[in-house]
Amino acid sequence: MFLVVLGVISLFISTFFIAYKKSDISVIDLIWAPACFLVYLLCFGQNLEKIAMREIILGLCLFVWSIRLSSYLTIRHNQQNFNDFRYAQIRQKWLSHFWTKSFFYIYMFQALACLVISSPFYFLMINQNNPLWGTWSDYMGLTLFFIGFIFESIADYQKHMFKKTSLKGEVFTEGVWRYSRHPNYFGEVTLWWGLGFICYSELSFIQSFISPAILTILILYFTGINLLENKYRDNTEFKKYKKKTSLFFPWFPKKEEHYERT
């Protein structure tokens, strides 16, 4: 476990120095997915005798998720005039001791969050109970993972293409965004619950689902959806979109005459 903690902390500290040199704290987003996969790899390397089909499938899921998400975020980050409003607000708020606060409250906090959220991978590797792949929980987990992965991938691609030609303040309401105001976050949460179910084939309820539970709370109320909803709360187009479109879970939009009455 010491090597896992050391590896993750080292990655986030190294990234912080890169961010400091570039004067851009948002680069931390680019390493979130690779950091979670790093936890898996370090646990994998220390417990080779334990490796079985479940651990391999879990690793493949994490690998494709990590590659896709980090690639998408890197492409977005490298776009001209890219500016993450979350970090822009933080910079304005933390005028004094900005980099010191960023190191502890952003980089070290996310390093800790990464270790906690990735903890089921560690528990899975050291667990001695090793039922063969093929339990109901395995198939449930794999199904949820692919549903979430595909949903998030489509949502990110559609939003990326929209932003290439959209004007400032325009709201995207087509594709999967017609059924959820935050389909990318729905996909992210869903695939992590899928990983939890895969782990549940061997681990306890708490060990398996502490990760997706924490991630769901963070995305819904702190780091994701809540911030975006506040950002667009005064946007007239978004207000109309909000009235007819589900917040999180995909669902058919309300008909115009219905939401006008409500």
C-alpha positions in Angstrom: 0.0 0.0 0.0 2.9 2.3 0.7 4.1 2.2 -2.9 0.6 2.9 -4.1 0.3 6.0 -1.9 3.8 7.1 -2.9 3.2 6.7 -6.6 -0.1 8.7 -6.6 1.3 11.5 -4.4 4.4 11.7 -6.6 2.2 12.0 -9.8 0.1 14.8 -8.4 3.1 16.7 -7.0 4.9 16.4 -10.4 1.8 17.7 -12.1 1.6 20.6 -9.7 5.0 21.8 -10.7 4.1 21.5 -14.3 0.9 23.5 -13.6 3.0 26.1 -11.7 5.4 26.4 -14.6 2.6 26.8 -17.1 0.5 29.0 -14.7 -2.4 26.7 -15.3 -3.9 24.6 -12.5 -6.4 23.0 -14.8 -3.8 20.5 -16.0 -4.8 18.4 -13.0 -7.9 17.2 -14.9 -5.7 15.5 -17.5 -4.2 13.1 -14.9 -7.3 12.1 -12.9 -8.1 9.0 -15.0 -4.5 7.9 -15.5 -4.0 8.3 -11.7 -6.8 5.9 -11.0 -5.4 3.4 -13.5 -1.9 3.9 -11.8 -3.4 2.7 -8.6 -4.6 -0.5 -10.3 -1.3 -1.1 -12.0 0.7 -0.7 -8.7 -1.7 -3.0 -6.9 -1.5 -5.4 -9.9 2.3 -5.5 -9.8 2.5 -6.3 -6.1 0.0 -9.1 -6.2 0.7 -11.0 -9.4 0.0 -14.4 -7.8 -3.6 -13.2 -7.1 -4.4 -12.2 -10.7 -7.3 -14.0 -12.3 -9.9 -13.2 -14.9 -11.8 -10.7 -12.8 -8.7 -8.6 -12.2 -7.8 -8.7 -15.8 -11.2 -7.6 -17.0 -11.4 -4.9 -14.4 -8.0 -3.6 -15.6 -9.1 -3.6 -19.2 -12.2 -1.6 -18.3 -10.0 1.0 -16.4 -7.5 1.1 -19.3 -10.1 2.0 -22.0 -11.8 4.5 -19.7 -8.5 6.1 -18.7 -7.3 6.4 -22.3 -10.5 7.8 -23.7 -11.2 10.3 -20.9 -7.7 11.6 -20.7 -7.4 11.9 -24.5 -10.7 13.8 -24.7 -9.7 16.2 -21.8 -6.3 16.8 -23.4 -7.8 17.7 -26.8 -10.2 20.0 -25.1 -7.5 21.6 -22.9 -5.3 22.3 -25.9 -8.0 24.1 -27.8 -7.4 27.7 -28.5 -8.9 30.1 -25.8 -9.8 27.1 -23.5 -10.6 28.4 -20.1 -12.1 26.2 -17.3 -14.5 28.5 -15.5 -14.1 26.5 -12.2 -10.4 27.3 -11.9 -10.9 30.8 -13.1 -13.3 31.4 -10.2 -10.9 29.8 -7.8 -8.0 32.0 -9.0 -10.2 35.1 -8.4 -11.2 33.9 -5.0 -7.7 32.9 -3.8 -5.9 36.1 -4.7 -3.5 35.7 -1.8 -1.3 32.5 -1.5 -3.0 31.1 -4.6 -0.4 28.5 -5.4 -0.1 27.3 -1.8 -3.8 26.9 -1.5 -4.0 25.2 -4.9 -1.3 22.7 -3.8 -3.2 21.6 -0.7 -6.8 22.2 -1.5 -6.8 21.0 -5.1 -3.8 18.8 -5.9 -3.4 17.0 -2.5 -7.2 16.8 -2.0 -7.6 15.1 -5.4 -4.6 12.8 -4.7 -6.5 11.7 -1.5 -9.7 11.4 -3.4 -8.0 9.3 -6.0 -6.7 6.9 -3.4 -10.1 6.6 -1.7 -12.1 6.1 -4.9 -9.5 3.6 -6.2 -9.4 1.7 -2.9 -11.6 -1.2 -4.2 -8.8 -2.1 -6.6 -6.4 -2.5 -3.7 -8.9 -4.6 -1.6 -9.6 -6.8 -4.6 -5.9 -7.6 -5.1 -5.3 -8.5 -1.5 -8.5 -10.4 -1.0 -8.1 -14.2 -0.6 -11.7 -15.0 -1.6 -11.5 -15.5 -5.3 -14.6 -16.9 -7.0 -14.4 -17.6 -10.7 -15.5 -15.0 -13.1 -19.1 -15.3 -14.1 -21.2 -14.2 -11.1 -24.4 -12.2 -11.5 -22.5 -9.2 -10.1 -19.7 -9.6 -12.7 -22.2 -9.4 -15.6 -24.2 -6.7 -14.0 -21.0 -4.7 -13.5 -19.8 -5.2 -17.0 -23.1 -4.2 -18.5 -23.3 -1.0 -16.4 -19.7 -0.2 -17.3 -20.3 -0.4 -21.0 -23.6 1.5 -20.8 -21.9 4.3 -18.9 -18.8 4.3 -21.1 -20.8 4.5 -24.3 -23.1 7.1 -23.0 -20.2 9.3 -21.7 -18.3 8.9 -25.0 -21.2 9.9 -27.1 -22.0 12.9 -24.9 -18.4 14.2 -24.9 -18.1 13.7 -28.7 -21.4 15.5 -29.4 -20.6 18.4 -27.1 -17.1 18.7 -28.6 -18.4 18.9 -32.1 -21.1 21.5 -31.0 -18.5 23.8 -29.4 -16.5 24.0 -32.6 -19.1 26.1 -34.2 -21.2 27.4 -31.3 -21.4 31.0 -30.1 -20.8 32.0 -26.5 -23.9 31.3 -24.3 -25.4 28.8 -26.7 -26.8 25.7 -25.1 -26.6 22.3 -26.7 -29.9 20.4 -26.6 -29.5 17.7 -29.3 -28.4 14.0 -29.2 -28.2 12.5 -25.8 -28.2 16.0 -24.3 -31.9 16.1 -25.3 -32.6 13.5 -22.6 -30.3 14.7 -19.8 -28.7 18.0 -19.0 -25.6 16.2 -17.9 -25.3 12.9 -19.8 -21.5 12.8 -19.6 -21.7 12.8 -15.8 -24.5 10.2 -15.9 -22.2 8.0 -18.0 -19.2 8.5 -15.6 -21.2 7.7 -12.5 -22.8 4.6 -14.2 -19.5 3.1 -15.3 -18.1 3.5 -11.8 -21.1 1.7 -10.3 -20.3 -1.0 -12.9 -16.8 -1.3 -11.6 -18.2 -1.5 -8.1 -20.4 -4.4 -9.0 -17.5 -6.3 -10.5 -15.6 -5.9 -7.3 -18.7 -6.9 -5.3 -18.2 -10.5 -6.6 -15.3 -10.8 -4.1 -15.6 -7.9 -1.7 -18.0 -6.6 0.9 -20.7 -4.1 0.1 -18.9 -1.2 1.7 -15.5 -2.1 0.1 -17.1 -2.3 -3.3 -19.4 0.6 -3.4 -17.7 3.3 -1.3 -16.0 4.4 -4.5 -19.0 5.0 -6.8 -21.0 6.4 -3.8 -18.4 9.1 -3.1 -18.0 9.8 -6.8 -21.7 10.2 -7.2 -22.0 12.7 -4.3 -19.0 14.7 -5.5 -20.4 15.0 -9.1 -24.0 15.7 -8.1 -23.3 18.2 -5.3 -19.8 19.6 -5.4 -17.4 19.3 -8.4 -19.6 18.8 -11.4 -23.4 19.3 -11.9 -23.9 21.8 -9.2 -21.2 24.2 -10.5 -22.5 24.0 -14.1 -26.1 24.6 -13.1 -25.0 27.7 -11.2 -22.9 28.9 -14.1 -25.9 28.9 -16.5 -28.7 29.9 -14.1 -29.1 33.3 -15.7 -29.0 32.0 -19.3 -32.4 32.4 -20.8 -31.9 29.5 -23.3 -30.7 27.2 -20.5 -33.8 28.1 -18.4 -36.0 26.8 -21.1 -33.8 23.7 -21.5 -33.9 23.1 -17.8 -37.7 23.2 -17.6 -38.1 20.3 -20.1 -34.9 18.2 -19.6 -34.0 15.8 -16.9 -31.2 16.9 -14.7 -29.2 13.6 -14.5 -31.0 10.4 -15.4 -31.9 10.3 -19.1 -35.6 10.6 -19.8 -37.9 11.9 -22.5 -38.1 15.7 -22.5 -41.4 17.3 -21.3 -43.7 18.5 -24.0 -43.8 22.3 -24.4 -47.4 22.7 -23.3 -46.6 20.6 -20.1 -43.6 22.5 -18.9 -45.3 25.9 -19.7 -48.1 25.0 -17.2 -45.6 23.9 -14.6 
